[in-house]
């Protein structure tokens, strides 16, 4: 995918939609303040919405670059389609802001994120991806959006203790729950992908998003690949946004997709023995919660022990909204 970085180009605001007409008006209304102080252009990749998503865009934001994929292509494919359209702009773009249509940026959010990109760090790395504080609607407490890389011990810790309790101990949980981490410019292995600012350097070095992840783990994969190249993910607490959230906490289908993709991604970065141990830890987590009556965990556990489910590439076995990015349990 061609990337045309230029200091003078606009920020490309990239959004993937699928039946998003209900949330788009407020998203579009929040953009002028959220993008305040920046030259920016909006590009939306629509994954074959059956509602009025495209009509809403054309009415409320007629200058938007709209890419119609013609199918429910998945979140990563939508981002790649939007990036391709932005790369064709005269003069290119200086950076990209990937955001869900159910994000509401607070004033000045994007400027803080964009200005943080490419900042050098003492260890020789640079900021390739910057993220804001995220809040649920009506809450004054930041969402635990920062993550550590997956490991076998962290997977077992979350299985036994649960995310919140295990999160107090870096060795035992992916989730970063220490309140102090959300008060400073904290570097994390990855962050939930509801709102990410990406430097042109990061996009050029990492290339396209991995479309084999139809939904979930694509942002994990991208942040980890950036980190492999010395381009870290960093929280900028001076930037904040409200995230309306998604279906993954309650939908067995979405939770299963999230769980399977976690194991698939781990397997791509580790050997067979380690991946088998990680799979066992994730299965322990889901079976223990299924025993307590959690339907989504029961579905995920059944999928984990199905060789067919584990082998097949994830895809829209049933309609999947490409928006929720902050699943927890």
Secondary structure, 3 states (H helix, E strand, C coil): CCCCCCCCCEEEEEEEECCCHHHHHHHHHHHHHHCCCCCEEEEEEECCCCCCHHHHHHHHCCCCEEEECCCCCCHHHHHHHHHHHHHCCCCCEEEEEEECCCEEECCCHHHHHHHHCCCECCCCCEEEEEEEEEEECCCCCECCCEECCCCHHHHHHHHHHCHHHHCCCHHHCCECCCHHHHCCCCEECEECCCEEEEEHHHHHHHCCCCCCCCCCCHHHHHHHHHHHCCEEEEEEEEEEEEECCCCCCCCHHHHHHHHHHHHHHHHHHCCHHHHHHHHHHHHHHHHHHHCCCCHHHHHHHHHHCCHHHHHCCCCCCCCCCCCCCCCCC
